[in-house]
């Protein structure tokens, strides 16, 4: 029987829907990368997927040149690529230190909002009555960070873009990439329902081997950063409606250097194997035997098992309550046994009972232990 693997949530986002159908648009997506792994391969995968599905595509360039983006996309792609890097204002000390300055919002309104408005209007007119899923990709928010003195100013400008996109198109996807080391990354993830965190695949595999088969003395320091054809994407998405539902998964994206087609698999691979494991009921084992793998004493640095000599000595020990039970069975009554002080004045049963057996070094005599105190 062949097994059909369900699409990962990341593949559904790439196709323009958050579920199996296109009825649930993903909305705004925060993309976080690091010094070890760039998010450019993931962003190009989003752009290529949109181009292959003839989705309206707008790329706003703040870090990479339009020529670089055109080289990553198929030649027949009808994408709008806009260069905004040249229009960025220089982050002067006055702008950076003035908390009430609104020059950042003015730049967003004058340079970004017009492109978004025209793009969303053209995407609706070009598709007619067919619902489109336009993709808006800002290649990096990092060049905007020096313009904002606080995270609140940064979040306020992003809120303008999110409000414009959500009110103009209910099916648009807005990609907002930022490095995870940025002090404003928490503000970005707070505003977006979905977060994609890009990680270095070599480091992820090496960290996974810490608990399995890492060679002795291997500290995991020799890692190739920014792999363009192999990366890990950690997805966290909050779905509303009724009660909030958090979706979390890790996906490994791989492709050959000569191919533009990505393959996706759940990371680590054991998680994918568990999801498609055979679910036939297993008959219970009534033999009472425990497998060696279920033995809790295996792998300990000390021994919890008894030797035969220790077990024999343990079996010979007669506990006090066993001694009293034996006396009651022999005499047929519940009174005090030999060497037992009966503290029950009524004489019926036994009250408080003290059992004491002399050790070899015990010395009991009639001497007064307080004689030297001259009391």
C-alpha positions in Angstrom: 0.0 0.0 0.0 1.4 3.4 -1.0 1.5 6.1 1.6 0.5 9.6 0.6 2.3 12.3 2.6 0.3 15.4 3.5 1.7 18.8 2.7 3.5 20.6 5.4 2.1 23.9 6.6 5.1 25.6 4.9 4.1 24.2 1.5 0.6 25.5 2.0 1.9 28.9 2.8 4.1 28.8 -0.4 1.0 27.9 -2.4 -0.9 30.9 -1.1 -3.2 29.2 1.5 -2.9 28.4 5.2 -5.0 25.2 4.8 -5.8 22.6 2.2 -7.9 25.1 0.3 -7.3 28.7 -0.8 -10.2 29.9 1.4 -7.9 30.7 4.3 -5.3 33.3 3.4 -2.1 33.3 5.5 -2.0 37.1 5.9 1.2 38.8 7.2 4.2 36.5 7.7 7.3 37.4 9.7 10.5 35.9 8.4 13.4 35.8 10.8 16.9 34.9 9.7 20.3 35.0 11.5 24.0 35.5 10.8 24.4 31.8 10.2 21.6 31.5 7.6 20.1 34.0 5.3 16.3 34.0 4.5 17.0 34.8 0.9 16.5 31.1 -0.3 13.1 31.0 1.5 12.1 34.4 0.0 13.1 33.3 -3.5 11.0 30.1 -3.0 8.0 32.2 -2.1 8.5 34.4 -5.2 9.1 31.4 -7.5 6.1 29.6 -6.2 3.9 32.7 -6.8 5.3 33.1 -10.3 4.6 29.5 -11.2 1.0 29.9 -10.0 0.5 33.2 -11.9 -0.1 35.0 -8.6 0.3 38.8 -8.7 3.8 39.5 -7.2 5.3 42.7 -5.9 8.9 42.9 -4.6 10.0 46.0 -2.7 13.8 46.1 -2.7 15.5 47.6 0.3 18.5 45.3 0.6 19.0 43.5 -2.7 19.0 45.0 -6.2 16.2 44.5 -8.6 18.6 42.8 -11.0 19.4 40.2 -8.3 15.7 39.5 -7.9 15.1 39.2 -11.7 18.0 36.6 -11.8 16.3 34.5 -9.2 12.9 34.4 -10.9 11.8 32.7 -14.1 12.3 34.8 -17.2 8.6 34.8 -18.0 7.6 36.1 -14.6 5.4 39.3 -14.7 6.5 40.6 -11.3 6.7 44.2 -10.2 10.1 44.8 -8.7 10.6 48.3 -7.2 13.9 49.7 -5.9 13.3 51.6 -2.7 16.9 51.6 -1.3 17.8 54.8 -3.1 14.9 56.7 -1.5 15.7 55.7 2.1 16.3 58.8 4.2 19.7 59.1 6.0 19.1 58.3 9.7 20.2 61.6 11.2 20.7 62.1 14.9 17.6 64.3 15.0 15.4 61.7 13.6 16.8 58.9 15.7 16.7 60.8 19.0 13.3 62.5 18.6 10.6 60.3 20.1 7.7 62.3 18.6 9.1 62.5 15.1 6.7 61.2 12.4 9.2 61.4 9.6 9.4 57.6 9.5 5.6 57.3 8.9 5.8 60.0 6.3 8.4 58.1 4.3 6.3 54.9 4.5 3.2 56.8 3.3 5.0 58.6 0.5 7.2 55.7 -0.8 5.6 52.4 0.2 1.9 53.0 0.4 1.5 54.2 -3.2 3.1 51.1 -4.6 1.0 48.8 -2.5 -2.2 50.7 -3.4 -1.5 50.5 -7.2 -0.4 46.9 -7.0 -3.5 45.7 -5.0 -5.8 47.6 -7.3 -4.2 46.2 -10.5 -4.3 42.6 -9.1 -8.0 42.9 -8.6 -8.7 44.3 -12.1 -6.4 41.8 -13.8 -8.1 38.8 -12.3 -11.7 40.0 -12.6 -14.1 37.9 -10.6 -11.5 35.2 -9.9 -10.2 35.7 -6.3 -6.4 36.4 -6.5 -3.8 35.7 -3.9 -1.3 38.5 -4.4 2.1 38.2 -2.8 3.9 41.3 -1.5 7.5 40.7 -0.6 9.7 43.3 1.2 13.2 41.8 0.8 14.4 43.1 4.2 13.2 45.4 7.0 16.7 45.7 8.4 17.5 48.9 6.5 14.5 50.6 8.1 15.6 49.8 11.7 18.0 52.7 12.1 15.2 55.1 11.3 13.1 54.3 14.4 14.2 55.3 17.9 12.0 52.8 19.6 10.2 49.5 18.9 6.9 51.3 19.3 7.7 53.6 16.3 8.8 50.6 14.3 5.6 48.7 15.1 3.4 51.7 14.3 4.8 52.0 10.8 4.3 48.3 10.2 0.7 48.6 11.4 0.1 51.1 8.6 1.1 48.5 6.0 -0.8 45.7 7.7 -3.9 47.7 7.9 -3.7 48.8 4.3 -3.1 45.2 3.0 -5.8 43.6 5.2 -8.5 46.2 4.3 -7.7 46.3 0.6 -7.3 42.6 -0.1 -8.5 39.7 2.0 -6.4 37.2 0.3 -3.0 39.0 0.1 0.2 37.7 1.7 2.7 40.1 3.1 6.3 38.9 3.8 8.2 40.9 6.3 11.8 39.6 6.8 14.1 40.8 9.6 17.1 39.4 11.3 16.3 37.6 14.6 19.2 39.5 16.3 17.4 42.8 15.8 15.9 44.5 18.9 12.7 45.0 17.0 12.1 41.4 16.0 9.8 40.9 19.0 7.6 43.8 17.8 7.4 42.2 14.3 6.4 38.8 15.6 3.8 40.4 17.8 2.0 42.0 14.9 2.0 38.9 12.6 0.1 35.7 13.1 2.7 33.6 11.4 6.5 33.5 12.0 9.0 31.6 9.9 12.4 31.3 11.6 15.2 30.2 9.3 18.0 28.1 10.7 21.3 26.7 9.5 20.7 23.0 8.4 24.3 21.9 9.3 24.0 23.3 12.8 20.6 21.8 13.3 21.8 18.4 12.2 24.9 18.7 14.4 22.8 19.7 17.4 20.5 16.8 16.8 23.5 14.4 17.0 24.4 15.7 20.5 22.2 13.1 22.0 22.9 10.3 19.5 26.3 9.8 17.9 28.4 12.9 18.1 32.1 11.9 18.1 34.0 12.5 21.4 35.7 15.9 21.4 33.5 17.3 18.5 32.3 20.7 19.7 30.3 21.4 16.5 32.2 24.6 15.6 33.0 23.8 12.0 29.8 24.9 10.3 29.2 26.4 6.9 26.9 29.4 7.1 24.3 30.6 4.7 23.7 27.5 2.7 21.7 28.4 -0.4 20.3 24.9 -1.0 19.7 23.4 2.4 18.0 25.1 5.4 15.6 24.5 8.3 12.4 26.6 8.7 10.7 26.6 12.0 7.0 27.7 11.6 4.7 29.0 14.3 1.2 30.1 13.4 -1.7 31.2 15.5 -5.1 30.5 13.9 -8.1 32.4 15.3 -11.8 31.6 15.1 -13.5 30.3 18.3 -10.5 29.2 20.3 -7.0 30.1 19.2 -4.9 27.2 17.8 -1.2 27.3 17.6 0.5 25.3 14.8 4.2 24.6 15.1 6.4 22.5 12.8 10.0 22.4 11.5 10.7 21.7 7.9 13.9 21.1 6.0 14.1 22.6 2.5 16.6 21.1 0.1 17.4 21.3 -3.6 20.3 20.6 -5.8 22.5 23.4 -7.1 21.4 22.8 -10.6 17.6 22.6 -9.9 15.1 25.2 -8.9 12.7 22.7 -7.4 12.6 22.5 -3.6 11.8 19.3 -1.6 10.2 19.6 1.8 10.4 17.2 4.7 9.5 17.4 8.4 12.6 17.8 10.6 13.8 15.7 12.3 12.9 12.8 10.0 11.7 10.7 12.9 8.7 13.0 13.3 7.6 12.4 9.7 8.0 8.6 10.2 5.9 8.7 13.3 3.1 10.6 11.5 2.8 7.8 8.9 3.4 4.8 11.1 1.1 1.8 10.9 -1.7 2.2 13.4 -2.8 -1.4 13.6 -3.7 -2.5 17.1 -1.1 -4.6 18.9 -2.1 -7.6 20.9 -1.2 -7.2 24.6 1.7 -9.2 26.0 0.3 -11.4 28.8 3.6 -13.2 29.5 4.6 -10.7 32.1 8.1 -10.5 30.8 9.7 -7.0 30.4 12.0 -6.2 27.6 15.5 -5.1 28.3 14.8 -1.7 26.7 12.1 -1.1 29.3 14.4 -1.8 32.3 14.8 1.5 34.2 18.0 0.3 35.8 19.9 0.2 32.5 22.5 2.9 31.7 22.9 4.0 35.4 26.3 4.8 36.9 25.4 2.8 40.0 23.8 -0.7 40.5 20.3 -1.0 41.9 20.1 -4.8 41.7 20.8 -7.2 44.6 23.2 -10.0 44.5 22.1 -13.5 45.5 23.9 -13.1 48.9 22.2 -9.8 49.5 18.8 -11.1 48.6 19.2 -14.1 51.0 20.2 -11.8 53.8 17.2 -9.6 53.1 14.8 -12.5 53.2 16.1 -13.6 56.6 15.2 -10.2 58.2 12.0 -10.5 60.4 10.3 -7.1 60.6 8.6 -6.2 63.9 5.1 -6.3 62.6 5.7 -9.8 61.3 7.0 -10.8 64.7 3.8 -9.6 66.4 1.7 -11.4 63.8 3.6 -14.6 64.5 3.1 -14.2 68.3 -0.7 -13.7 67.9 -1.0 -16.7 65.7 1.0 -18.9 68.2 -0.9 -17.7 71.4 -4.3 -17.0 69.8 -4.7 -13.6 71.5 -3.9 -10.1 70.8 -1.9 -9.2 73.9 1.7 -8.2 74.2 4.3 -10.5 73.0 7.6 -11.4 74.6 9.7 -8.4 75.5 6.8 -6.1 74.6 5.6 -3.3 76.9 1.8 -3.2 77.0 0.7 0.5 77.4 -3.0 -0.2 77.2 -4.3 -0.1 80.8 -7.5 -1.9 79.9 -5.7 -5.0 79.0 -7.7 -5.6 75.9 -5.4 -5.2 72.9 -2.0 -3.6 72.7 -1.6 0.2 72.7 1.7 1.9 72.0 4.4 -0.8 71.6 8.1 -0.4 71.4 10.3 -3.1 69.9 14.0 -2.9 70.5 16.7 -5.5 69.8 20.1 -5.1 71.5 23.1 -4.5 69.3 26.4 -6.1 70.0 27.9 -2.9 71.5 24.8 -1.9 73.6 25.6 -1.7 77.4 22.7 -1.5 79.8 23.3 -1.4 83.6 21.8 0.1 86.7 24.2 3.1 86.8 22.7 6.5 86.9 23.6 8.3 83.7 23.4 11.7 85.5 25.5 10.7 88.5 28.4 13.0 87.5 26.0 16.0 87.5 25.7 15.9 91.4 21.9 16.6 91.2 
